[in-house]
């Protein structure tokens, strides 16, 4: 019985195996026909420049110390051209080349030390459509730990570190760099320059697209960073003690969309940022950055501009501190559509270039559709901000159209305290709204005869003038200005208004005075009230604080 059962089970097992063999053979055949799976992606390797022969003791070590002939040196460093070249440079450039030729990129490590270099470090080009992204990054051990130094000036047009495509045509598609430099410092040939000193010829880092600079220091160069193309980011960097911190230079083309986050650009000998006439900064963000301690914060270089100087940028919580000659300067340039939120600044003569006037804090040809809000109208109070040094006005432009000034109390007070007018506009001036603590209104050009502070004013086409009898009041002049000048005209809220010598009680309806219609009194009459007194004004006083009721005209 058991044997029969065993024989029966054995035959069933044999039948199952027989039927399974063709299926298994077919599966094996199908598997052999399929392509092998792709290997899992691997990150690029890391290579220390010490492994390539770097020394890093801060002193000069030419290749001749190690090699008896150039041929011997080139067996280790094929890129060198002379035994006079520094071992540290040969090691760093060699590590970059070795990783870039490996097909997967990688990270060049710069251990703690002071490395002396005497040539450009050139990063590889990447094709815009290269899926491998064979990028090489350079990473140190800390901004104060790893120092790359160029004691000798390489000359104009040369850089400490540059993308390879920076010597190609501006429309070269190989500028899609995607490189990262982090946690180290670069020192140029003139780290001790002062305003007015001749700058060095060479610059620091020449970027292209998608560069990431993270916690690096760059100082002692003509320009700390030279900006090209688009979408690069600088995070917690220090670009200081250069001639220019960040430079949108001639011969380059920036497509915008850059990010500067928590970056210190203060303490350069000309400007925190400079822009060549054929270039412009657009659609970029500057968040919690520090400008100043230099003649200019942002400077448009002289020359006929080909692009908008500043266009559609955002400045959030930035300081334009201790500038010598002004904050944003470009007498021939355009400033369009920018937003400044929570920004402030000051002037300081110690950083002033001689023979260059302080015409204004912001001086441009065209000021259009910009928005200043949340502290960005902190234009000075005449003490630490040196507002009395301004020669023309806080903001000077050939035309000003459609700008918005929120929190503009201090901007208006410059003129009210006799320090400097808020705006000086030689051409078109319209739709420039402001909001102060107690009132709101618009900056307007003054017509014939000028106006005095506290005058009721009326429209005169695109201008305002002192109110005349039988005309509706359009606002109150908050400062004095001659014909052609610009005054802030309050149209709502509470403002001090000139009055007759008679006493006025709080709560009284106020009308234009019969004899001097640009002033007010509380006598009854046929004229339309323009406001309500919010304080008592005794006999003999010249003004009263009035809650404007101009909508009733």
C-alpha positions as CSV (number, residue, x, y, z in Angstrom):
1,X,0.0,0.0,0.0
2,X,2.7,2.4,1.0
3,X,4.8,1.3,-1.9
4,X,2.0,1.9,-4.3
5,X,1.4,5.3,-2.8
6,X,5.1,6.0,-3.1
7,X,5.2,4.9,-6.7
8,X,2.1,7.1,-7.5
9,X,3.6,10.2,-5.9
10,X,6.9,9.6,-7.7
11,X,5.1,9.4,-11.0
12,X,3.2,12.7,-10.3
13,X,6.5,14.4,-9.4
14,X,8.1,13.2,-12.5
15,X,5.2,14.4,-14.6
16,X,5.4,17.9,-12.9
17,X,9.1,18.1,-13.7
18,X,8.6,17.1,-17.2
19,X,6.0,19.8,-17.8
20,X,8.1,22.4,-16.0
21,X,11.2,21.8,-18.1
22,X,10.0,23.5,-21.3
23,X,8.7,26.6,-19.3
24,X,12.0,26.9,-17.5
25,X,13.9,26.6,-20.7
26,X,11.8,29.3,-22.3
27,X,12.2,31.6,-19.3
28,X,16.0,31.1,-19.4
29,X,16.0,31.8,-23.2
30,X,13.9,35.0,-22.6
31,X,16.3,36.2,-19.9
32,X,19.3,35.7,-22.1
33,X,17.7,37.8,-24.8
34,X,17.0,40.8,-22.4
35,X,19.8,43.5,-22.1
36,X,21.6,43.5,-18.8
37,X,20.3,46.1,-16.3
38,X,22.0,49.4,-16.0
39,X,24.5,49.6,-13.2
40,X,23.3,51.6,-10.2
41,X,24.5,55.3,-10.5
42,X,27.6,56.1,-8.5
43,X,28.7,59.5,-7.2
44,X,31.9,60.9,-8.5
45,X,35.1,60.2,-6.5
46,X,36.8,62.6,-4.2
47,X,40.5,63.5,-4.6
48,X,42.6,65.4,-2.2
49,X,45.1,67.8,-3.7
50,X,47.6,66.6,-1.2
51,X,47.4,63.2,-3.0
52,X,48.4,65.1,-6.2
53,X,51.5,66.7,-4.6
54,X,50.2,69.9,-3.0
55,X,52.2,71.2,0.0
56,X,50.1,74.1,1.4
57,X,52.6,75.8,3.7
58,X,52.1,79.2,2.2
59,X,55.5,79.4,0.6
60,X,56.7,79.1,-3.0
61,X,57.5,75.6,-4.2
62,X,58.3,75.5,-7.9
63,X,58.2,72.1,-9.6
64,X,62.0,72.4,-10.0
65,X,62.3,71.4,-6.3
66,X,60.9,68.0,-7.1
67,X,61.7,67.3,-10.8
68,X,65.0,67.5,-12.7
69,X,63.3,68.0,-16.0
70,X,60.1,69.1,-17.5
71,X,59.5,65.7,-19.0
72,X,59.7,64.1,-15.6
73,X,57.2,66.7,-14.2
74,X,54.8,66.1,-17.0
75,X,54.7,62.4,-16.4
76,X,52.9,63.3,-13.2
77,X,51.4,66.6,-14.3
78,X,50.8,66.5,-18.0
79,X,49.3,70.0,-18.0
80,X,52.3,71.9,-16.8
81,X,54.5,74.0,-19.1
82,X,57.4,75.0,-17.0
83,X,59.4,73.9,-13.9
84,X,58.9,77.4,-12.6
85,X,55.2,76.7,-12.0
86,X,54.0,76.1,-8.4
87,X,53.5,72.6,-7.1
88,X,50.3,73.7,-5.4
89,X,48.8,74.9,-8.7
90,X,49.9,71.8,-10.6
91,X,48.3,69.6,-8.0
92,X,44.9,71.5,-7.9
93,X,44.6,71.8,-11.7
94,X,45.7,68.2,-12.1
95,X,43.1,67.0,-9.7
96,X,40.4,68.9,-11.6
97,X,41.6,67.4,-14.9
98,X,41.8,63.9,-13.6
99,X,38.3,63.9,-12.3
100,X,36.8,65.6,-15.3
101,X,38.4,63.0,-17.6
102,X,37.0,60.2,-15.6
103,X,33.6,60.6,-17.0
104,X,31.7,61.0,-13.7
105,X,33.2,64.2,-12.3
106,X,33.9,64.4,-8.6
107,X,35.1,66.5,-5.7
108,X,38.5,68.1,-5.4
109,X,39.3,68.3,-1.7
110,X,41.4,71.1,-0.3
111,X,42.6,70.2,3.2
112,X,43.6,72.9,5.7
113,X,46.6,74.9,4.6
114,X,47.7,77.9,2.6
115,X,48.3,77.0,-1.0
116,X,50.3,79.3,-3.3
117,X,49.2,79.3,-6.9
118,X,50.5,81.1,-10.0
119,X,48.0,80.2,-12.7
120,X,44.3,80.0,-13.5
121,X,42.4,77.0,-12.3
122,X,40.1,76.0,-15.2
123,X,37.0,74.0,-14.6
124,X,35.7,71.7,-17.3
125,X,33.0,72.6,-19.8
126,X,29.7,70.8,-19.7
127,X,27.4,70.4,-22.6
128,X,23.9,71.7,-22.0
129,X,22.4,68.4,-22.9
130,X,24.9,66.1,-21.2
131,X,22.9,63.8,-18.9
132,X,26.1,62.6,-17.2
133,X,26.7,66.1,-15.7
134,X,30.5,65.5,-15.5
135,X,30.9,68.3,-13.1
136,X,33.9,68.9,-10.8
137,X,33.5,70.8,-7.5
138,X,36.2,72.2,-5.2
139,X,35.5,71.9,-1.5
140,X,37.8,73.0,1.4
141,X,37.8,72.4,5.1
142,X,36.4,75.8,6.0
143,X,36.5,79.4,4.9
144,X,39.4,80.1,7.4
145,X,41.1,76.8,7.1
146,X,41.7,76.3,3.4
147,X,43.3,79.3,1.6
148,X,44.2,79.5,-2.1
149,X,46.5,82.4,-2.6
150,X,47.7,84.2,-5.8
151,X,50.5,86.6,-4.6
152,X,51.4,87.5,-8.2
153,X,48.9,89.3,-10.4
154,X,48.1,87.2,-13.5
155,X,47.0,90.4,-15.3
156,X,43.8,91.8,-16.9
157,X,41.3,89.4,-18.2
158,X,42.7,86.5,-16.0
159,X,41.0,84.8,-13.1
160,X,41.9,82.7,-10.1
161,X,39.2,80.1,-11.0
162,X,37.2,80.2,-14.1
163,X,34.9,78.1,-16.2
164,X,36.5,76.8,-19.3
165,X,33.8,78.4,-21.5
166,X,34.6,81.9,-20.2
167,X,37.1,82.3,-23.0
168,X,34.6,81.1,-25.7
169,X,32.0,83.1,-27.5
170,X,29.1,84.5,-25.4
171,X,26.6,82.2,-27.1
172,X,28.7,79.1,-26.5
173,X,26.3,76.4,-25.2
174,X,29.0,74.8,-23.2
175,X,28.5,77.3,-20.4
176,X,26.1,75.1,-18.6
177,X,28.6,74.6,-15.8
178,X,26.8,73.4,-12.7
179,X,30.0,73.7,-10.6
180,X,30.2,74.1,-6.8
181,X,33.0,75.8,-4.8
182,X,32.6,75.7,-1.1
183,X,34.3,76.1,2.3
184,X,37.5,77.9,1.4
185,X,39.0,81.3,0.7
186,X,40.7,82.9,-2.3
187,X,43.2,85.7,-1.7
188,X,44.4,87.9,-4.5
189,X,47.5,90.0,-5.1
190,X,46.1,93.2,-3.4
191,X,44.1,92.4,-0.3
192,X,45.1,95.7,1.4
193,X,43.8,98.2,-1.1
194,X,41.9,101.3,0.0
195,X,39.4,103.5,-2.0
196,X,41.3,105.3,-4.7
197,X,44.1,102.8,-5.0
198,X,44.8,101.2,-8.3
199,X,43.1,97.8,-8.5
200,X,44.8,94.6,-9.5
201,X,44.4,93.2,-13.0
202,X,43.1,89.7,-12.3
203,X,39.8,88.8,-10.8
204,X,38.6,86.0,-8.6
205,X,36.0,83.5,-9.8
206,X,34.5,83.7,-13.4
207,X,31.2,81.9,-13.3
208,X,28.8,80.7,-15.9
209,X,25.4,79.0,-15.4
210,X,24.3,77.1,-12.3
211,X,27.4,77.9,-10.2
212,X,27.0,77.4,-6.5
213,X,29.4,79.3,-4.2
214,X,28.9,78.3,-0.6
215,X,30.7,79.8,2.4
216,X,33.7,81.0,0.5
217,X,35.7,84.2,1.0
218,X,37.2,86.1,-2.0
219,X,39.4,89.1,-1.4
220,X,42.2,91.1,-3.0
221,X,41.1,90.9,-6.6
222,X,39.8,93.3,-9.2
223,X,36.4,91.7,-8.9
224,X,35.7,89.0,-6.4
225,X,33.1,87.2,-8.6
226,X,32.5,87.9,-12.3
227,X,28.9,87.0,-13.2
228,X,27.8,85.5,-16.5
229,X,24.7,83.7,-17.7
230,X,22.0,82.6,-15.3
231,X,20.8,80.7,-12.2
232,X,23.9,80.9,-10.0
233,X,23.8,81.1,-6.3
234,X,26.0,82.6,-3.6
235,X,25.2,81.5,-0.1
236,X,26.9,82.9,3.0
237,X,29.9,84.2,1.1
238,X,32.3,87.1,1.8
239,X,33.3,89.1,-1.3
240,X,35.3,91.9,0.4
241,X,38.6,93.8,0.1
242,X,38.3,93.6,-3.7
243,X,38.0,96.6,-6.1
244,X,34.4,95.3,-6.9
245,X,32.6,92.6,-4.9
246,X,30.5,91.1,-7.7
247,X,30.8,92.3,-11.3
248,X,28.4,92.0,-14.2
249,X,31.3,92.7,-16.6
250,X,31.7,93.8,-20.2
251,X,31.8,91.1,-22.8
252,X,29.5,88.8,-20.8
253,X,25.8,88.4,-20.8
254,X,23.7,87.7,-17.7
255,X,20.3,86.1,-18.3
256,X,19.3,86.8,-14.7
257,X,17.7,84.6,-12.0
258,X,20.7,84.7,-9.6
259,X,20.5,84.3,-5.9
260,X,22.6,86.1,-3.3
261,X,21.7,84.9,0.2
262,X,23.3,86.1,3.4
263,X,26.3,87.3,1.4
264,X,28.7,90.1,2.6
265,X,29.8,92.4,-0.2
266,X,30.9,95.2,2.1
267,X,34.4,96.7,2.2
268,X,35.4,96.8,-1.4
269,X,37.4,99.8,-2.7
270,X,34.9,100.9,-5.4
271,X,31.6,99.1,-5.1
272,X,29.9,96.1,-3.7
273,X,28.4,95.4,-7.1
274,X,29.2,97.0,-10.5
275,X,27.5,96.6,-13.9
276,X,29.1,97.3,-17.2
277,X,27.0,99.4,-19.7
278,X,26.2,96.4,-22.0
279,X,25.1,94.3,-19.1
280,X,22.3,94.3,-16.5
281,X,21.0,92.6,-13.3
282,X,17.5,91.2,-13.8
283,X,15.1,88.9,-12.0
284,X,17.6,88.2,-9.3
285,X,17.2,88.0,-5.5
286,X,19.4,89.6,-2.8
287,X,18.3,88.3,0.6
288,X,19.9,89.6,3.8
289,X,23.0,90.9,2.0
290,X,25.4,93.5,3.2
291,X,26.5,96.3,0.9
292,X,28.6,99.3,1.6
293,X,31.7,100.3,3.5
294,X,32.8,101.4,0.0
295,X,32.2,104.4,-2.2
296,X,29.1,102.8,-3.8
297,X,26.8,99.9,-3.0
298,X,25.6,99.2,-6.6
299,X,27.2,101.1,-9.5
300,X,26.4,101.3,-13.2
301,X,29.7,102.0,-15.0
302,X,30.0,105.0,-17.2
303,X,28.9,104.6,-20.8
304,X,25.8,104.4,-23.0
305,X,23.7,101.5,-21.6
306,X,22.5,98.7,-23.8
307,X,20.3,97.0,-21.2
308,X,18.4,98.0,-18.1
309,X,20.7,98.5,-15.2
310,X,18.5,97.0,-12.5
311,X,15.3,95.2,-13.6
312,X,12.7,93.2,-11.7
313,X,15.1,92.3,-8.8
314,X,14.2,91.8,-5.2
315,X,16.3,93.2,-2.3
316,X,15.0,91.8,1.0
317,X,16.5,92.9,4.4
318,X,19.6,94.3,2.8
319,X,21.8,97.0,4.3
320,X,23.4,99.8,2.1
321,X,25.6,100.8,5.0
322,X,28.4,103.4,5.3
323,X,28.5,104.2,1.6
324,X,30.8,107.1,0.7
325,X,29.3,108.5,-2.5
326,X,25.9,106.9,-2.7
327,X,23.9,103.7,-2.6
328,X,22.7,103.0,-6.1
329,X,24.4,105.1,-8.8
330,X,23.8,105.1,-12.6
331,X,23.1,108.6,-14.0
332,X,22.6,107.1,-17.5
333,X,21.0,103.9,-16.4
334,X,17.4,102.6,-15.8
335,X,16.0,101.1,-12.6
336,X,12.8,99.3,-13.4
337,X,10.4,97.1,-11.5
338,X,12.6,96.4,-8.5
339,X,11.3,95.7,-5.0
340,X,13.2,96.8,-1.9
341,X,11.7,95.4,1.4
342,X,13.2,96.1,4.8
343,X,16.3,97.8,3.4
344,X,18.1,100.7,4.9
345,X,21.5,102.5,4.7
346,X,23.7,105.4,5.5
347,X,26.5,107.6,4.2
348,X,30.0,107.7,5.7
349,X,32.7,110.2,4.4
350,X,35.5,107.9,5.3
351,X,34.7,105.8,2.2
352,X,34.1,108.7,-0.1
353,X,36.1,109.1,-3.4
354,X,37.4,112.6,-3.7
355,X,36.2,114.7,-6.6
356,X,33.0,112.6,-6.9
357,X,29.9,114.4,-5.6
358,X,27.2,112.9,-3.4
359,X,24.4,113.9,-5.7
360,X,21.9,111.6,-4.0
361,X,21.5,108.2,-2.4
362,X,19.9,106.7,-5.6
363,X,20.9,108.4,-8.8
364,X,19.6,107.0,-12.1
365,X,18.3,108.2,-15.5
366,X,14.9,106.4,-15.2
367,X,13.2,105.4,-12.0
368,X,10.1,103.4,-13.0
369,X,7.7,101.1,-11.2
370,X,9.9,100.4,-8.2
371,X,8.5,99.5,-4.8
372,X,10.2,100.6,-1.6
373,X,8.5,99.2,1.5
374,X,9.1,98.0,5.0
375,X,11.9,100.2,6.1
376,X,13.4,100.8,2.7
377,X,12.6,104.5,3.0
378,X,15.0,104.8,5.9
379,X,16.9,107.5,3.9
380,X,18.6,109.2,6.8
381,X,17.9,111.6,9.7
382,X,20.9,113.9,9.4
383,X,22.9,112.3,12.2
384,X,24.6,109.0,11.6
385,X,23.2,108.8,8.1
386,X,24.8,112.1,7.0
387,X,21.8,113.2,5.0
388,X,23.0,116.8,5.1
389,X,25.9,115.7,2.8
390,X,23.4,115.1,-0.1
391,X,23.9,117.8,-2.7
392,X,20.7,117.4,-4.8
393,X,18.1,115.0,-3.3
394,X,17.7,111.6,-1.7
395,X,16.7,110.2,-5.1
396,X,17.7,111.9,-8.4
397,X,16.3,110.9,-11.8
398,X,15.6,112.3,-15.2
399,X,12.1,110.6,-15.1
400,X,10.2,109.0,-12.2
401,X,7.0,107.2,-13.1
402,X,4.8,104.8,-11.1
403,X,7.0,104.2,-8.1
404,X,5.7,103.3,-4.6
405,X,7.2,104.5,-1.3
406,X,5.8,102.9,1.8
407,X,7.0,103.8,5.3
408,X,8.2,107.0,3.7
409,X,8.2,109.1,6.9
410,X,12.0,109.5,7.0
411,X,12.2,110.1,3.2
412,X,9.8,113.1,3.5
413,X,11.5,114.3,6.7
414,X,14.7,114.9,4.8
415,X,13.0,117.8,3.0
416,X,10.9,118.9,6.0
417,X,14.0,119.3,8.2
418,X,15.8,121.2,5.5
419,X,18.4,118.5,4.8
420,X,17.7,117.4,1.3
421,X,14.6,117.1,-0.9
422,X,13.1,113.6,-1.3
423,X,13.1,113.5,-5.1
424,X,14.7,115.6,-7.8
425,X,13.2,114.8,-11.3
426,X,14.1,116.8,-14.3
427,X,11.6,115.2,-16.7
428,X,8.4,113.3,-16.4
429,X,7.2,112.8,-12.8
430,X,3.8,111.2,-12.2
431,X,2.0,108.5,-10.2
432,X,4.7,108.3,-7.6
433,X,2.7,107.4,-4.5
434,X,3.9,107.5,-0.9
435,X,2.6,106.4,2.5
436,X,3.9,107.9,5.7
437,X,3.0,107.3,9.3
438,X,0.1,109.7,9.4
439,X,-0.7,110.5,5.8
440,X,-0.5,109.3,2.2
441,X,-0.2,111.1,-1.1
442,X,1.9,111.6,-4.2
443,X,5.2,113.3,-5.2
444,X,4.3,116.0,-7.7
445,X,6.1,118.7,-9.6
446,X,5.5,122.3,-8.5
447,X,4.1,124.9,-10.9
448,X,4.8,128.6,-11.1
449,X,5.4,130.6,-7.9
450,X,6.6,127.6,-5.9
451,X,5.0,126.3,-2.7
452,X,5.7,126.5,1.0
453,X,5.4,123.7,3.5
454,X,1.8,123.5,4.8
455,X,0.2,125.2,1.8
456,X,-3.1,124.0,0.4
457,X,-2.4,123.2,-3.2
458,X,-4.4,122.7,-6.4
459,X,-3.9,120.8,-9.6
460,X,-2.2,122.7,-12.5
461,X,-2.4,120.1,-15.3
462,X,0.4,117.7,-14.3
463,X,1.7,120.1,-11.6
464,X,0.5,121.7,-8.3
465,X,0.5,125.3,-7.2
466,X,-0.7,127.3,-4.2
467,X,-4.5,127.1,-3.8
468,X,-6.3,130.1,-5.4
469,X,-9.8,131.3,-4.5
470,X,-12.7,129.3,-5.9
471,X,-10.5,126.3,-6.8
472,X,-10.8,122.9,-5.1
473,X,-7.9,121.9,-2.8
474,X,-6.0,118.8,-4.0
475,X,-3.7,118.3,-1.0
476,X,-1.2,119.8,1.4
477,X,2.4,120.4,0.6
478,X,4.6,118.7,3.2
479,X,7.8,120.5,2.1
480,X,8.7,123.7,0.4
481,X,10.0,123.8,-3.2
482,X,10.5,126.3,-6.0
483,X,8.8,126.1,-9.4
484,X,10.0,122.9,-11.1
485,X,10.8,121.2,-7.8
486,X,9.2,118.0,-6.5
487,X,7.1,118.1,-3.3
488,X,5.2,115.3,-1.4
489,X,1.6,116.3,-1.4
490,X,-0.6,114.7,1.3
491,X,-4.0,113.8,0.0
492,X,-5.3,111.7,2.9
493,X,-4.6,111.2,6.6
494,X,-3.4,113.9,9.0
495,X,-1.0,116.7,8.1
496,X,0.2,120.1,9.4
497,X,-1.5,122.9,7.5
498,X,-0.7,126.6,7.5
499,X,-3.4,128.7,9.2
500,X,-4.4,132.3,9.8
501,X,-3.4,133.9,13.1
502,X,-6.8,133.3,14.7
503,X,-7.2,130.5,17.3
504,X,-8.7,127.1,16.2
505,X,-10.3,124.6,18.5
506,X,-9.9,120.9,18.1
507,X,-12.8,119.4,16.1
508,X,-13.4,122.6,14.1
509,X,-14.2,122.3,10.4
510,X,-11.5,124.1,8.5
511,X,-11.9,125.9,5.2
512,X,-9.5,127.8,2.9
513,X,-9.0,131.3,4.4
514,X,-10.7,134.1,2.4
515,X,-7.6,136.3,2.1
516,X,-4.9,133.6,1.9
517,X,-6.6,130.6,0.4
518,X,-3.5,128.4,0.7
519,X,-4.1,128.6,4.5
520,X,-7.1,127.5,6.6
521,X,-9.3,129.0,9.3
522,X,-12.4,127.9,11.2
523,X,-14.8,130.7,10.2
524,X,-18.0,129.8,8.5
525,X,-18.3,130.6,4.8
526,X,-19.3,129.3,1.4
527,X,-16.1,127.4,0.6
528,X,-16.0,123.7,1.0
529,X,-14.4,122.3,4.2
530,X,-11.0,120.7,3.6
531,X,-10.6,119.0,7.0
532,X,-11.1,118.8,10.7
533,X,-8.6,120.2,13.3
534,X,-7.3,117.4,15.5
535,X,-5.6,119.6,18.0
536,X,-6.1,123.1,19.4
537,X,-4.1,125.8,17.7
538,X,-3.7,129.1,19.7
539,X,-3.9,132.6,18.3
540,X,-0.7,133.6,16.7
541,X,0.4,130.1,15.7
542,X,1.1,129.4,12.1
543,X,-0.1,125.9,11.6
544,X,-2.7,123.4,12.8
545,X,-2.8,119.6,12.5
546,X,-5.7,118.7,10.3
547,X,-7.4,115.5,9.4
548,X,-7.8,115.9,5.6
549,X,-11.3,115.7,4.1
550,X,-10.5,116.4,0.5
551,X,-12.9,113.8,-0.8
552,X,-15.7,116.3,0.0
553,X,-14.5,118.8,-2.7
